Amino acid sequence: MPEKPWNGRFQEKTDAAVEAFTSSIDTDKRLYTQDIEGSIAHCRMLAKANIIDEGEAESLIKGLEEVKEKIEKQEFKFDDSLEDIHMHIEDALTHKMPENARKLHTARSRNDQVALDTKLYLKDVTKQVLKGLKALRQALVNLAGEHIYTVMPGYTHLQRAQPVLLAHHLMAYYEMFSRDAKRFEDGLKRMDENPLGSAALAGTTYSIDREYTTRLLSFSKMTSNSIDAVSDRDFILEFLSSASICMVHFSRISEELIIWSSSEFNFIELSDAFSTGSSIMPQKKNPDVPELVRGKTGRVFGNLMAVLTIMKSLPLAYNRDMQEDKPPLFDTADTLMSCIDIYARLLPEVSVKKENMLSAVSTGFLNATDMADYLVGKGIPFREAHSCVGKAVGYALGEHKELHELSLKELKVFSSLISEDIFDCLTVENMINRRVSYGGTATENVRVAVEAAKKELEGKQVG
């Protein structure tokens, strides 16, 4: 059985049940790359500070690289008695070079080691998320570019409200996922602080060079307080929070794709490659991908709540509770990346039923606000115009007609200021193109927004 690093203090062996209960190796073994990277940087710093000699450092580095290779080849044995990835790597190194390996842990603790490993991991994951979000936003922009002239009903309260361009609707999601990218970028700045050298909580008595390890590990700066450095998990909470908000956006677009692909809406069709069937009903084509993404949202929310609860009321500095932060972190990272990837693949395969969308715009009095705006242009206060159009809608309902289907004579009953030119205002094309306010759904506005987004994704400055 491997020797515990704390055996000097203890008289009894650790109970096997305790070893199994306290072990985190099944979870944190995925941090082996970061742990070895951190150990190599620490080793180089120890040599630079003359705490170990250059020969010892080179021997240790070679040994660490051999351990890494063994893990990658799946030739490495993991054992609950060694608890975590840090002790596994140290133990493997000790078997190779007993004397030198025992020097590697000088001037550090598992407390700053795990903080370092997790930050290195999360920095890499965040960069992958940002890359994925860029691909997703590109897919949205490409789809929007194909539908700058496709009209659909815009909704409030899930009731038809006003006509909009499908491209405008899609670009709303572009804005959401762009904000997500900015949140992850911002979080990346705050996690980019090197905790190595903080040791258990109080720093170390050795004359170490933290600036050197900071450069070696590509951090922008060092942590300023050793107690905070080993007990801080804000960077995990911030990532989980950003991921949760991002998943809100995924759940919203998922809901819309599910609704739009239903027989009741029939606005789109999802590709067969991104749908499944029923085991009993031969006719079914189910939107399982959006449904699963919608469902995974709850999982990510739960992970955020788990870590918030773990960290709540923890006294400074490190506490073993923090071992439980990694399962929800890893699960969220994996879940988010899978959702980003599947949507970047799914969106280009969505088939839009333009005629059905256009047909839906022609019913439900979507031009009521335009009629009110028309009356305002004739000098009637908006609230009065609103009331006037409401009465016209009530009359049209009784006649089983839309506003634009009423005759001029019928419309004049509600206001003598109405003339023949009202019918131009009530056409779908004019309803769209009159909404020229910045950010509105007018065709030219949307075209400019799509082009600006393309340039933004290409890294070109706009304006």
ZAMARGU-4260 file (C-alpha; in steps of 0.2 Angstrom, whole numbers, plus 5000, padded with zeros to 4 digits):
<rodrens>
0) 5000/5000/5000 | 5007/5017/4996 | 5013/5028/5010 | 5003/5043/5015 | 5012/5060/5014
5) 5005/5063/5032 | 5011/5046/5040 | 5023/5054/5052 | 5008/5061/5062 | 4997/5046/5062
10) 4998/5029/5071 | 4984/5020/5062 | 4982/5016/5044 | 4967/5024/5036 | 4952/5014/5035
15) 4948/5007/5018 | 4931/5014/5018 | 4938/5032/5022 | 4950/5030/5008 | 4936/5026/4996
20) 4925/5040/5003 | 4938/5053/5002 | 4945/5048/4986 | 4943/5060/4971 | 4954/5052/4958
25) 4939/5046/4947 | 4935/5064/4945 | 4951/5074/4945 | 4962/5062/4935 | 4957/5072/4920
30) 4968/5086/4928 | 4984/5076/4925 | 4990/5087/4911 | 4988/5103/4921 | 4996/5095/4937
35) 5011/5089/4927 | 5013/5106/4919 | 5012/5115/4935 | 5024/5103/4943 | 5037/5106/4929
40) 5035/5125/4931 | 5037/5123/4950 | 5052/5111/4947 | 5061/5124/4936 | 5058/5138/4948
45) 5065/5128/4963 | 5081/5125/4952 | 5081/5144/4948 | 5080/5148/4966 | 5094/5136/4970
50) 5082/5126/4981 | 5087/5110/4971 | 5101/5109/4958 | 5099/5109/4939 | 5103/5091/4938
55) 5089/5086/4950 | 5077/5097/4941 | 5080/5090/4924 | 5079/5072/4931 | 5062/5077/4939
60) 5055/5085/4923 | 5060/5069/4913 | 5051/5058/4926 | 5036/5069/4925 | 5035/5068/4906
65) 5037/5049/4907 | 5022/5049/4920 | 5012/5059/4908 | 5016/5048/4893 | 5011/5033/4904
70) 4994/5040/4908 | 4991/5045/4890 | 4994/5027/4885 | 4982/5021/4898 | 4996/5011/4907
75) 4994/5020/4923 | 4985/5012/4938 | 4974/5023/4949 | 4971/5018/4967 | 4959/5026/4980
80) 4972/5025/4993 | 4981/5039/4984 | 4966/5050/4985 | 4969/5062/4970 | 4979/5066/4955
85) 4992/5076/4964 | 4997/5061/4975 | 4996/5048/4961 | 5009/5058/4951 | 5020/5061/4966
90) 5019/5043/4970 | 5023/5037/4953 | 5038/5049/4953 | 5044/5043/4969 | 5045/5025/4963
95) 5056/5031/4949 | 5067/5042/4959 | 5064/5041/4978 | 5076/5054/4984 | 5073/5068/4970
100) 5054/5065/4970 | 5053/5069/4989 | 5060/5087/4985 | 5047/5091/4972 | 5034/5096/4985
105) 5045/5109/4993 | 5037/5126/4994 | 5020/5121/4989 | 5004/5112/4995 | 4990/5102/4988
110) 4980/5118/4992 | 4989/5129/4979 | 4992/5114/4968 | 4973/5111/4965 | 4969/5129/4963
115) 4982/5130/4950 | 4977/5114/4941 | 4959/5120/4941 | 4963/5137/4934 | 4974/5130/4920
120) 4960/5118/4916 | 4947/5132/4916 | 4957/5144/4906 | 4958/5131/4892 | 4940/5126/4893
125) 4935/5145/4892 | 4945/5147/4877 | 4937/5132/4869 | 4920/5139/4874 | 4924/5155/4866
130) 4929/5146/4850 | 4913/5136/4850 | 4902/5152/4853 | 4911/5160/4838 | 4906/5145/4827
135) 4888/5145/4834 | 4886/5164/4830 | 4893/5161/4813 | 4880/5148/4810 | 4867/5160/4816
140) 4873/5174/4805 | 4874/5163/4790 | 4856/5158/4792 | 4850/5175/4795 | 4859/5181/4779
145) 4849/5168/4769 | 4833/5175/4776 | 4834/5194/4776 | 4818/5194/4766 | 4809/5181/4775
150) 4794/5188/4785 | 4787/5179/4800 | 4775/5184/4814 | 4784/5192/4829 | 4777/5187/4846
155) 4773/5193/4863 | 4765/5182/4876 | 4766/5169/4862 | 4752/5179/4853 | 4755/5186/4836
160) 4761/5204/4838 | 4769/5212/4823 | 4778/5206/4808 | 4797/5204/4808 | 4810/5197/4797
165) 4816/5180/4802 | 4834/5187/4800 | 4830/5200/4813 | 4823/5186/4825 | 4839/5175/4822
170) 4850/5190/4825 | 4842/5192/4843 | 4850/5176/4847 | 4866/5182/4839 | 4866/5196/4852
175) 4862/5184/4866 | 4877/5173/4862 | 4888/5188/4859 | 4885/5194/4877 | 4889/5176/4883
180) 4905/5177/4874 | 4909/5193/4882 | 4905/5186/4899 | 4917/5171/4897 | 4930/5183/4890
185) 4928/5194/4906 | 4929/5179/4917 | 4945/5173/4909 | 4953/5189/4914 | 4949/5186/4932
190) 4954/5168/4933 | 4971/5173/4924 | 4980/5174/4941 | 4994/5162/4947 | 4991/5154/4964
195) 5006/5143/4964 | 5018/5148/4979 | 5004/5152/4991 | 5007/5135/4998 | 4994/5129/5011
200) 4988/5146/5016 | 5002/5157/5023 | 5015/5157/5009 | 5032/5149/5011 | 5048/5152/5020
205) 5058/5148/5004 | 5064/5162/4993 | 5054/5157/4978 | 5051/5166/4962 | 5032/5167/4959
210) 5035/5179/4944 | 5045/5166/4936 | 5031/5152/4937 | 5018/5165/4932 | 5028/5168/4916
215) 5031/5149/4913 | 5012/5145/4915 | 5006/5160/4905 | 4997/5169/4918 | 4995/5188/4917
220) 4999/5190/4935 | 5001/5182/4952 | 4987/5181/4966 | 4990/5195/4979 | 4984/5186/4995
225) 4990/5168/4999 | 4974/5164/5010 | 4962/5170/4996 | 4972/5161/4983 | 4970/5144/4990
230) 4952/5147/4996 | 4945/5156/4980 | 4933/5147/4969 | 4925/5163/4962 | 4932/5159/4945
235) 4923/5142/4945 | 4907/5151/4951 | 4909/5164/4938 | 4911/5151/4924 | 4896/5141/4930
240) 4886/5157/4931 | 4891/5162/4913 | 4887/5144/4907 | 4870/5145/4916 | 4865/5161/4907
245) 4872/5154/4891 | 4861/5139/4893 | 4846/5150/4896 | 4848/5156/4878 | 4850/5138/4872
250) 4834/5134/4881 | 4825/5148/4873 | 4830/5145/4855 | 4827/5126/4858 | 4809/5130/4864
255) 4806/5140/4848 | 4813/5127/4836 | 4802/5114/4845 | 4787/5125/4843 | 4791/5130/4825
260) 4793/5112/4820 | 4777/5107/4827 | 4762/5103/4815 | 4753/5118/4823 | 4766/5131/4818
265) 4774/5121/4804 | 4787/5136/4801 | 4803/5125/4800 | 4808/5107/4797 | 4823/5100/4806
270) 4835/5089/4796 | 4833/5070/4798 | 4851/5069/4803 | 4846/5080/4819 | 4829/5071/4823
275) 4823/5055/4829 | 4808/5044/4827 | 4796/5035/4838 | 4797/5017/4843 | 4778/5014/4841
280) 4772/5029/4830 | 4779/5027/4812 | 4774/5045/4807 | 4783/5054/4821 | 4799/5065/4818
285) 4804/5071/4835 | 4815/5087/4839 | 4825/5077/4851 | 4841/5088/4850 | 4833/5104/4855
290) 4823/5095/4868 | 4839/5087/4876 | 4847/5104/4876 | 4832/5112/4884 | 4833/5098/4897
295) 4852/5100/4900 | 4849/5118/4905 | 4842/5111/4922 | 4857/5101/4924 | 4869/5116/4922
300) 4858/5127/4934 | 4859/5113/4947 | 4878/5113/4945 | 4879/5131/4949 | 4868/5129/4964
305) 4879/5115/4970 | 4895/5125/4970 | 4886/5140/4978 | 4880/5129/4992 | 4897/5121/4994
310) 4906/5138/4996 | 4892/5146/5007 | 4899/5150/5024 | 4916/5141/5022 | 4928/5149/5034
315) 4945/5153/5027 | 4956/5146/5020 | 4955/5129/5012 | 4942/5116/5017 | 4939/5098/5010
320) 4922/5103/5005 | 4930/5111/4990 | 4934/5094/4983 | 4916/5093/4978 | 4918/5108/4966
325) 4925/5098/4952 | 4911/5086/4947 | 4899/5100/4944 | 4912/5110/4935 | 4917/5096/4924
330) 4899/5091/4920 | 4895/5109/4916 | 4910/5111/4905 | 4906/5095/4895 | 4888/5099/4894
335) 4890/5117/4888 | 4903/5112/4875 | 4892/5098/4868 | 4877/5110/4867 | 4887/5123/4858
340) 4894/5110/4846 | 4878/5102/4842 | 4869/5118/4838 | 4883/5124/4827 | 4880/5109/4817
345) 4861/5109/4818 | 4857/5127/4813 | 4864/5126/4795 | 4852/5111/4792 | 4836/5120/4797
350) 4824/5121/4783 | 4813/5136/4783 | 4795/5136/4777 | 4794/5154/4771 | 4776/5153/4764
355) 4769/5146/4780 | 4778/5160/4790 | 4771/5173/4778 | 4754/5166/4778 | 4754/5167/4797
360) 4758/5186/4796 | 4742/5189/4786 | 4730/5185/4801 | 4729/5191/4819 | 4728/5210/4816
365) 4747/5211/4815 | 4744/5228/4807 | 4734/5236/4821 | 4749/5246/4828 | 4753/5252/4810
370) 4735/5259/4808 | 4737/5268/4825 | 4753/5275/4819 | 4744/5281/4803 | 4731/5290/4813
375) 4745/5298/4824 | 4752/5304/4808 | 4735/5312/4804 | 4736/5322/4820 | 4727/5311/4832
380) 4735/5308/4850 | 4742/5290/4851 | 4730/5284/4865 | 4715/5291/4855 | 4722/5282/4840
385) 4724/5266/4850 | 4706/5266/4856 | 4700/5270/4838 | 4709/5255/4831 | 4704/5244/4845
390) 4686/5247/4840 | 4690/5244/4822 | 4697/5227/4827 | 4682/5223/4837 | 4671/5227/4822
395) 4682/5217/4810 | 4681/5202/4822 | 4663/5202/4820 | 4664/5203/4801 | 4677/5189/4801
400) 4689/5200/4792 | 4706/5207/4794 | 4709/5226/4795 | 4716/5227/4778 | 4701/5218/4772
405) 4689/5231/4778 | 4683/5244/4765 | 4687/5262/4766 | 4669/5266/4770 | 4670/5254/4784
410) 4686/5261/4791 | 4680/5279/4790 | 4667/5275/4803 | 4681/5274/4816 | 4689/5290/4810
415) 4685/5303/4796 | 4704/5306/4794 | 4706/5289/4786 | 4709/5289/4767 | 4714/5278/4753
420) 4733/5279/4758 | 4729/5269/4774 | 4730/5253/4764 | 4748/5256/4759 | 4752/5257/4778
425) 4744/5240/4781 | 4754/5230/4769 | 4767/5217/4776 | 4781/5225/4766 | 4778/5242/4772
430) 4775/5237/4790 | 4792/5229/4790 | 4801/5243/4781 | 4793/5258/4790 | 4802/5251/4806
435) 4818/5261/4803 | 4822/5265/4821 | 4840/5259/4825 | 4839/5241/4829 | 4822/5239/4821
440) 4816/5226/4809 | 4817/5236/4793 | 4825/5226/4779 | 4840/5238/4777 | 4843/5239/4796
445) 4844/5220/4797 | 4855/5219/4781 | 4867/5231/4789 | 4866/5221/4806 | 4870/5205/4797
450) 4885/5212/4788 | 4892/5220/4804 | 4891/5204/4813 | 4900/5195/4798 | 4914/5208/4800
455) 4914/5206/4818 | 4917/5188/4817 | 4930/5190/4804 | 4939/5202/4816 | 4936/5217/4806
460) 4932/5234/4813 | 4914/5241/4809 | 4912/5259/4805
</rodrens>
